[in-house]
Amino acid sequence: MDSLLGLSVQQPWLDMILRGVKTLEIRSFDVRARGLVALHAPWKIDFAAAYFYGYEEPWRLPRHKVVALAEITDVLELDEQSGV
């Protein structure tokens, strides 16, 4: 049986990904996974972002669990020289 990799994304960012508002996820490390991954919501909430984007009760968003499956189709390396 194949194992399923997971990617943790803080709320409210995960909620925005699930609603299609946020379509890119930027990481400071290389993500080697491609294909199906589990999206995990950790306990921690980015309250500054939540209030900025209009979440009045961000603590009600799902946390500390896998909330969805997603497919990683491509990963791009961002740097100053490539302009990406």
C-alpha positions in Angstrom: 0.0 0.0 0.0 1.3 3.4 -0.9 1.6 6.1 1.7 0.1 9.5 1.4 2.2 12.5 2.1 0.8 15.5 4.0 1.3 19.3 3.8 0.5 21.5 6.8 -1.0 24.9 6.1 -2.1 27.3 8.8 -5.6 28.7 8.9 -6.9 30.9 7.3 -4.5 30.2 4.4 -5.8 26.6 4.1 -9.4 27.8 4.0 -8.5 30.2 1.2 -6.8 27.4 -0.7 -9.9 25.2 -0.4 -12.2 28.0 -1.5 -10.0 28.7 -4.6 -9.0 32.2 -3.4 -5.4 31.2 -2.9 -3.9 29.2 -5.7 -0.2 29.2 -4.8 1.6 28.1 -1.7 5.1 29.4 -1.2 7.6 27.4 0.9 11.2 28.2 2.0 12.1 24.5 1.3 11.9 22.2 -1.7 8.7 20.2 -1.9 9.6 17.0 -3.7 6.1 15.5 -3.6 4.0 15.4 -6.7 0.5 14.0 -7.0 -2.0 13.5 -4.3 -1.2 15.0 -0.8 -3.3 15.4 2.4 -3.8 19.0 3.5 -3.4 19.3 7.2 -4.6 22.2 9.4 -2.3 22.5 12.4 -3.4 24.0 15.8 -1.7 27.4 15.1 -3.7 30.1 13.4 -2.3 33.2 11.6 -4.6 35.6 13.4 -3.2 38.7 11.7 -4.0 37.3 8.3 -7.4 36.0 9.5 -8.6 39.4 10.7 -7.0 41.2 7.7 -9.0 38.9 5.3 -12.2 39.3 7.2 -12.4 36.1 9.3 -14.4 37.2 12.3 -14.1 33.9 14.2 -10.9 32.2 12.8 -10.8 29.8 15.8 -13.9 28.1 14.3 -11.9 27.0 11.2 -10.9 23.3 11.2 -7.6 22.7 13.0 -5.4 19.8 14.1 -6.7 17.4 11.4 -6.5 16.5 7.7 -9.2 18.6 6.0 -8.8 17.8 2.3 -6.8 16.1 -0.5 -5.0 18.1 -3.2 -2.8 17.4 -6.1 0.6 19.0 -6.5 1.1 19.3 -10.2 4.3 21.5 -10.4 6.8 23.2 -8.2 8.8 26.3 -9.2 11.9 27.6 -7.6 11.7 31.3 -6.9 14.8 33.4 -7.0 15.9 37.0 -7.9 17.8 35.9 -11.0 15.0 34.0 -12.7 12.4 36.7 -12.2 9.9 34.1 -11.1 
